[in-house]
């Protein structure tokens, strides 16, 4: 992986909300830290701040952009219930490993029972301090049937509360260019997930996230660019062909590959060219360091400021190309609302978060459970929250009294980037 330059913020350096809004944020950050919002948080923000937080995860409408990424924090129904109570917009469940009808898994090496995680301090290459979560587990270590029970339970918990829950899956990926895909695993696993998805009477097609991330990390499968591009191009078609009568909508979660930034862009071009098209892209999860250790295990994925620096630098280049049309769900070191806004300015319509739910308690003003405390900080922090960033953009654009939509930030970002590239950037966003 190449050494990345520091990404250049699209947010103006002195961005701040107007004084009246700033006072509201200070008051709300304190008042609701440990007290419930008077109405749903998206409704409250719309009424109080004239900001529309509506977002999307591919074909799924979201009340606001903040959700939980697939991982150790989304493998039990009780965790999902806590996230629903916290008013998160969506949850991506832990990644299940595909099975054949006989119960075997070609990707069984990713069924690792290792739940221990540690939150560690990390310093980026450019000297910024942050946090990373270290663990060695990969996917759901139990069988497909137990995972489908989780899908049923989690969706029933969330359905009447306006929270979206989707499964995540690792399907077979050949290790050689001449090796066929295990179609029996695709058919059996997708059928089981579709049945679980519809168990509560939901007749809409299954929406599932296909996780490539462990594959593109410390695995021999990650060594060949041609193999990776083949997977990215083929998987949407295979899911469509073998997903049953109601074709699933598949989002592709892509990790930072063990190559340079140009290859990150090449992966995005391959996904844009795939037919049928993925429902969304989750970009980009975790870096990999073969020398980094966790206990006696050497070679693990990591996050922190290096991750967001690389992601935002690549997404800036992707925005400059102007050819990307697939919806983007952002992930990677989203530890405050300003970073979330940076991803949104580069096209993201939602944000999948993992690390920020596990930081030391001193990082949150709220003493509530972590999902609620993190959401509150990401939205309402008077200096680094998403509302402060969006209100500041609106103020600089001269539209103080007009409603601002989260989903408008992608267009704002395109215009800001165009101004920067043609030298006309005056430090203010377009009207």
Rosetta blueprint (number, residue, H / E / L):
1 X L
2 X L
3 X L
4 X L
5 X L
6 X L
7 X L
8 X L
9 X L
10 X L
11 X L
12 X L
13 X L
14 X L
15 X L
16 X L
17 X L
18 X L
19 X H
20 X H
21 X H
22 X H
23 X H
24 X H
25 X H
26 X H
27 X H
28 X H
29 X H
30 X H
31 X H
32 X L
33 X L
34 X L
35 X L
36 X L
37 X L
38 X L
39 X L
40 X L
41 X H
42 X H
43 X H
44 X H
45 X H
46 X H
47 X H
48 X H
49 X H
50 X L
51 X E
52 X E
53 X L
54 X L
55 X E
56 X E
57 X E
58 X L
59 X L
60 X E
61 X E
62 X E
63 X L
64 X L
65 X L
66 X E
67 X E
68 X E
69 X L
70 X L
71 X L
72 X L
73 X L
74 X L
75 X L
76 X L
77 X H
78 X H
79 X H
80 X H
81 X H
82 X H
83 X H
84 X H
85 X H
86 X H
87 X L
88 X L
89 X L
90 X E
91 X E
92 X E
93 X E
94 X E
95 X E
96 X E
97 X E
98 X L
99 X L
100 X L
101 X L
102 X L
103 X L
104 X L
105 X L
106 X L
107 X L
108 X H
109 X H
110 X H
111 X L
112 X L
113 X L
114 X L
115 X L
116 X L
117 X L
118 X E
119 X E
120 X E
121 X E
122 X E
123 X E
124 X L
125 X L
126 X L
127 X L
128 X L
129 X E
130 X E
131 X E
132 X E
133 X E
134 X E
135 X L
136 X L
137 X L
138 X L
139 X L
140 X L
141 X L
142 X L
143 X L
144 X H
145 X H
146 X H
147 X H
148 X H
149 X H
150 X H
151 X H
152 X H
153 X H
154 X H
155 X H
156 X H
157 X H
158 X H
159 X H
160 X L
161 X L
162 X L
163 X L
164 X E
165 X E
166 X E
167 X E
168 X E
169 X E
170 X E
171 X L
172 X L
173 X L
174 X L
175 X L
176 X L
177 X L
178 X L
179 X L
180 X L
181 X L
182 X L
183 X H
184 X H
185 X H
186 X H
187 X H
188 X H
189 X H
190 X H
191 X H
192 X H
193 X H
194 X H
195 X H
196 X H
197 X H
198 X L
199 X L
200 X L
201 X L
202 X L
203 X L
204 X L
205 X L
206 X L
207 X E
208 X E
209 X E
210 X E
211 X E
212 X L
213 X L
214 X L
215 X L
216 X L
217 X L
218 X L
219 X L
220 X H
221 X H
222 X H
223 X L
224 X L
225 X H
226 X H
227 X H
228 X H
229 X H
230 X H
231 X H
232 X H
233 X H
234 X H
235 X H
236 X H
237 X H
238 X H
239 X H
240 X H
241 X H
242 X H
243 X L
244 X L
245 X L
246 X L
247 X L
248 X L
249 X E
250 X E
251 X E
252 X E
253 X E
254 X E
255 X E
256 X L
257 X L
258 X L
259 X L
260 X L
261 X H
262 X H
263 X H
264 X H
265 X H
266 X H
267 X H
268 X H
269 X H
270 X H
271 X H
272 X H
273 X H
274 X L
275 X L
276 X L
277 X L
278 X L
279 X L
280 X E
281 X E
282 X E
283 X E
284 X E
285 X E
286 X L
287 X E
288 X E
289 X E
290 X E
291 X E
292 X E
293 X E
294 X E
295 X L
296 X L
297 X E
298 X E
299 X E
300 X E
301 X E
302 X E
303 X L
304 X L
305 X H
306 X H
307 X H
308 X H
309 X H
310 X H
311 X H
312 X H
313 X H
314 X H
315 X H
316 X H
317 X H
318 X H
319 X H
320 X H
321 X H
322 X L
323 X L
324 X L
325 X L
326 X L
327 X L
328 X E
329 X E
330 X E
331 X E
332 X L
333 X L
334 X L
335 X L
336 X L
337 X H
338 X H
339 X H
340 X H
341 X H
342 X H
343 X H
344 X H
345 X H
346 X L
347 X L
348 X E
349 X E
350 X E
351 X E
352 X E
353 X E
354 X L
355 X H
356 X H
357 X H
358 X H
359 X L
360 X L
361 X H
362 X H
363 X H
364 X L
365 X L
366 X L
367 X L
368 X L
369 X L
370 X H
371 X H
372 X H
373 X H
374 X H
375 X H
376 X H
377 X H
378 X H
379 X H
380 X H
381 X L
382 X L
383 X L
384 X L
385 X L
386 X H
387 X H
388 X H
389 X H
390 X H
391 X H
392 X H
393 X H
394 X H
395 X H
396 X H
397 X H
398 X L
399 X L
400 X L
401 X L
402 X L
403 X L
404 X E
405 X E
406 X H
407 X H
408 X H
409 X H
410 X H
411 X H
412 X H
413 X H
414 X H
415 X H
416 X H
417 X H
418 X H
419 X H
420 X H
421 X H
422 X L
423 X L
424 X L
425 X L
426 X L
427 X L
428 X L
429 X L
430 X L
431 X L
